[in-house]
Amino acid sequence: MCLTVKQINLTSDPGINTQATTRIKWGPTPVDAVDRHPPFLPRRRRKQETFPTGAITLLHTFGKRCARNALEIAQYYRVFIDFFVLRGLVKSTGMAKLQGFEFWRKTLKEARFVVAPMVDQSELAWRLLSRRHGAQLCYTPMLHAQVFVRDANYRRENLYNELCEEDRPLITQFCANDPEVFLQAALLAQDYCDAIDLNLGCPQMIAKRGHYGVFLQDEWELLEKMVRLANEKLSVPITCKIRVFKEIEKTVRYAQMLEKAGCQLLTVHGRTKDQKGAMTGIANWEHIRAVRKAVNIPVFANGNIQHLSDVERCIQETGVQGVMSAEGNLHNPALFEGCSPPVWEMAEEYLEVVQRHPPCTLSYVRAHLFKLWHHTLQIHQDLREELAKVKNLEGLAGVSKQLRLRCQEEIAKGKDVEEKEGGLPFPHWICQPYVRPEPKEPVANGNSHGSEVKKTVCQKRALEDSDGTADTLSKNKQKKRSRNPHKNFCPEQKPKYIKCEQCGNPKGNKCVFNLCRGCCKKKAYKEVADCPSHGLRFKTKAEKQKAEEDERRQDGRKADGTKEDERKEGLATKTERSSSSPPPPPDPNPELQVQSKTPLPL
C-alpha cells in the first residue's frame, strides 16, 4: 500500500524543505499500528490526522483538514516517529537519492569551505558563526551511534534541538563499529540533515578504547558492510572521513574500497593514525592528491589549513572539491573570509549567537573562548584562571570584556601592530592560528651521567632528568611535586609490587588470598569469606544475616507459644463460668407445661 504524503514548512520548526513530495511504503504491521492512535491524542481528532514521518508529514487522506494544528501533532508523535523508524516500519521511497558529484553540486551547493566535525566544539552556535564568515558546509560534532539509538535525551540535545533554517547544508557524523547500530542511528538522524558521515579518522585514546574512528581502518570487511548497508537503507547519502596510511598505494586502495561500498563523498585527513598531540606534524597532501585522482566521487582535504591562502593552495595542488578546517577555524572563525579580526569581535559575536540560540552547554562556550583568547591568556594569567572558574554565561562574557579592555589599553599605550609577542605573526589580540611547539628531545632518566636514550616517535613529553628539576616535569607532575616535595617520579626507583596470581595487577599486601582487590572480591563472594585488607566482609555479613533470621524465627515461636497459652486460658475461663452458673428454676405449674406441648386442633 503506497500513500502520497507532503511535507510542510513551519516557522517554529525551520530547516524542513517545502513542497517536497515523497511516497511512504507501509507494510502490514504499520497499517494496524497507524489505525490504533495513541491514547493521549484527543479522541475528537483521531479521525482527522494520521501518522507523520520525518519532521512534519501529513497524509492527504482527509484533505486540508490534516494541516491543522500540525505543530501539536508533531510534538505528540515525536516519540512514535523514532519508534517506527527504528523498527523499519516506515520507509521513505521518494525521489531518487543524489550521488557523487550530483549530490555535491545540488545538495551541498558546490561547497568549498567546510567546518570540520569537532567533539563538543562544532555545535549550532559555532556553526552559525562560521557560516556568517564564509563557511559553506558544516558538520555536527561526532555523535556516538549506540548512545544516539538508546538515549532520547541525547538525540534531542545533540541534534533535534539544534534545527535551524540557516544551518544548511549540514552533515551529521557518527562513530560506530556495528553495522546495525550505525544504521539505526542514521535512520533516526536522516530527516534532520543532508547526509550521514562515518567517522574513520578519530585518533584519540577514547576511540581506541571504544574501538571506532581510525582504529577501524584495518578492518575493511567490516567497514565495507557498514557503508553498503547504510547506502542501501538510508534516504540521504553516506560519506566517510578517513586518515591516510603511510603507503600511498594502500591509502588509494582504502579509498576505492569505500567508494565501491557506496560512499558518496570522502574527506581525507593527510595525517596517519600516530600523528596526534605533540607529534601532529605536517599533513601529507600527496596522499590526498593520489586519492583524488583514483576515485570518482568528490573529495575534501583536511590538514595544514591556517589561512585562506592555504585553502587556495591546497585546492590547486590536490585538485579536491573542498577544504575542511578544524583548529584553524577554532582560532579564527573568519578564516574562510581571508581576514583576521580582533579577538573580541569574534568572541562578542559568538556570545550573541549563543544567547539567540539557546540552550548551549556552558563547557562548549568556555572552550571556544579559551581557543579564541589563547594567545592573550598566555599574558594575562589571572584572567585565565577566572575564565576557568565562572559558572554562567554572564560570567564568561564579563571575563571576555575584561580581556578586551586590557588589549585596548595596550593598544592605547603604543603597542601597535608591529610589536609581536612570542614570535606571533600578529599581535596577540588578533585572531591567528595556533602552531603546536615541536616535541622536546627525550633525555636520560634515572642516570646522573646522562646516558644516551633512543628517540621514539610516539613519545609525547620529554622525560625527566635525573635530578628531577621542575622545568623537565610536566605541568601535572609539577602540581604533584608542589603538594608532595618528596614524591619520586623516577620509574626505576619506584617500589616493585608483587603481582596478583590471576590477572597480573598489583596484589594487596595483606590479602588473605594473595590477589588484587578485583580478583579477591570475586573469590571472597564465591567462597563466602572475609578479607580485612580489602574491606570485604561476606562471611561476617552472612553470619549476621543468619543470626538475625534465627532470632526472628525464635521470636516467632515465642509469640506462637504466647498466643496458645492465651487461647487455653480463655477456654478454661469459659469452662469455669459455665460450671459455676446456677441451673434454671423449675416450672411451678406442670399441668400448663403438658398442655402447651399438646398440639392445637385445626
C-alpha positions, 0 to 999 in steps of 0.5 A, a space after each residue: 500500500 503506497 500513500 502520497 504524503 507532503 511535507 510542510 514548512 513551519 516557522 517554529 520548526 525551520 530547516 524542513 524543505 517545502 513542497 517536497 513530495 515523497 511516497 511512504 511504503 507501509 507494510 502490514 504491521 504499520 497499517 494496524 499500528 497507524 489505525 490504533 492512535 495513541 491514547 493521549 491524542 484527543 479522541 475528537 481528532 483521531 479521525 482527522 490526522 494520521 501518522 507523520 514521518 520525518 519532521 512534519 508529514 501529513 497524509 492527504 487522506 482527509 484533505 486540508 483538514 490534516 494541516 491543522 494544528 500540525 505543530 501539536 501533532 508533531 510534538 505528540 508523535 515525536 516519540 512514535 516517529 523514532 519508534 517506527 523508524 527504528 523498527 523499519 516500519 516506515 520507509 521513505 521511497 521518494 525521489 531518487 537519492 543524489 550521488 557523487 558529484 550530483 549530490 555535491 553540486 545540488 545538495 551541498 551547493 558546490 561547497 568549498 569551505 567546510 567546518 570540520 566535525 569537532 567533539 563538543 566544539 562544532 555545535 549550532 552556535 559555532 556553526 552559525 558563526 562560521 557560516 556568517 564568515 564564509 563557511 559553506 558546509 558544516 558538520 555536527 560534532 561526532 555523535 556516538 551511534 549506540 548512545 544516539 539509538 538508546 538515549 532520547 535525551 541525547 538525540 534531542 540535545 545533540 541534534 533535534 534541538 539544534 534545527 535551524 533554517 540557516 544551518 544548511 547544508 549540514 552533515 551529521 557524523 557518527 562513530 560506530 563499529 556495528 553495522 546495525 547500530 550505525 544504521 539505526 542511528 542514521 535512520 533516526 538522524 536522516 530527516 534532520 540533515 543532508 547526509 550521514 558521515 562515518 567517522 574513520 579518522 578519530 585518533 584519540 585514546 577514547 576511540 581506541 578504547 571504544 574501538 571506532 574512528 581510525 582504529 577501524 581502518 584495518 578492518 575493511 570487511 567490516 567497514 565495507 558492510 557498514 557503508 553498503 548497508 547504510 547506502 542501501 537503507 538510508 534516504 540521504 547519502 553516506 560519506 566517510 572521513 578517513 586518515 591516510 596510511 603511510 603507503 600511498 598505494 594502500 591509502 588509494 586502495 582504502 579509498 576505492 574500497 569505500 567508494 565501491 561500498 557506496 560512499 558518496 563523498 570522502 574527506 581525507 585527513 593527510 595525517 596517519 593514525 600516530 600523528 596526534 598531540 605533540 607529534 601532529 606534524 605536517 599533513 601529507 597532501 600527496 596522499 590526498 592528491 593520489 586519492 583524488 585522482 583514483 576515485 570518482 566521487 568528490 573529495 575534501 582535504 583536511 590538514 595544514 589549513 591556517 589561512 585562506 591562502 592555504 585553502 587556495 593552495 591546497 585546492 590547486 595542488 590536490 585538485 579536491 572539491 573542498 577544504 575542511 578546517 578544524 583548529 584553524 577555524 577554532 582560532 579564527 572563525 573568519 578564516 574562510 573570509 581571508 581576514 583576521 579580526 580582533 579577538 573580541 569581535 569574534 568572541 562578542 559575536 559568538 556570545 550573541 549567537 549563543 544567547 539567540 540560540 539557546 540552550 548551549 552547554 556552558 563547557 562548549 562556550 568556555 572552550 571556544 573562548 579559551 581557543 579564541 583568547 589563547 594567545 592573550 591568556 598566555 599574558 594575562 594569567 589571572 584572567 585565565 584562571 577566572 575564565 576557568 572558574 565562572 559558572 554562567 554565561 554572564 560570567 564568561 562574557 564579563 571575563 571576555 570584556 575584561 580581556 578586551 579592555 586590557 588589549 585596548 589599553 595596550 593598544 592605547 599605550 603604543 603597542 601597535 601592530 608591529 610589536 609581536 609577542 612570542 614570535 606571533 605573526 600578529 599581535 596577540 589580540 588578533 585572531 591567528 592560528 595556533 602552531 603546536 611547539 615541536 616535541 622536546 628531545 627525550 633525555 636520560 632518566 634515572 642516570 646522573 651521567 646522562 646516558 644516551 636514550 633512543 628517540 621514539 616517535 610516539 613519545 609525547 613529553 620529554 622525560 625527566 632528568 635525573 635530578 628531577 628539576 621542575 622545568 623537565 616535569 610536566 605541568 601535572 607532575 609539577 602540581 604533584 611535586 608542589 603538594 608532595 616535595 618528596 614524591 619520586 617520579 623516577 620509574 626505576 626507583 619506584 617500589 616493585 609490587 608483587 603481582 596478583 596470581 590471576 590477572 597480573 595487577 598489583 596484589 594487596 599486601 595483606 590479602 588473605 588470598 594473595 590477589 588484587 582487590 578485583 580478583 579477591 572480591 570475586 573469590 571472597 563472594 564465591 567462597 563466602 569469606 572475609 578479607 580485612 585488607 580489602 574491606 570485604 566482609 561476606 562471611 561476617 555479613 552472612 553470619 549476621 544475616 543468619 543470626 538475625 533470621 534465627 532470632 526472628 524465627 525464635 521470636 516467632 515461636 515465642 509469640 506462637 507459644 504466647 498466643 496458645 497459652 492465651 487461647 487455653 486460658 480463655 477456654 478454661 475461663 469459659 469452662 469455669 463460668 459455665 460450671 459455676 452458673 446456677 441451673 434454671 428454676 423449675 416450672 411451678 405449674 406442670 399441668 400448663 407445661 403438658 398442655 402447651 406441648 399438646 398440639 392445637 386442633 385445626 
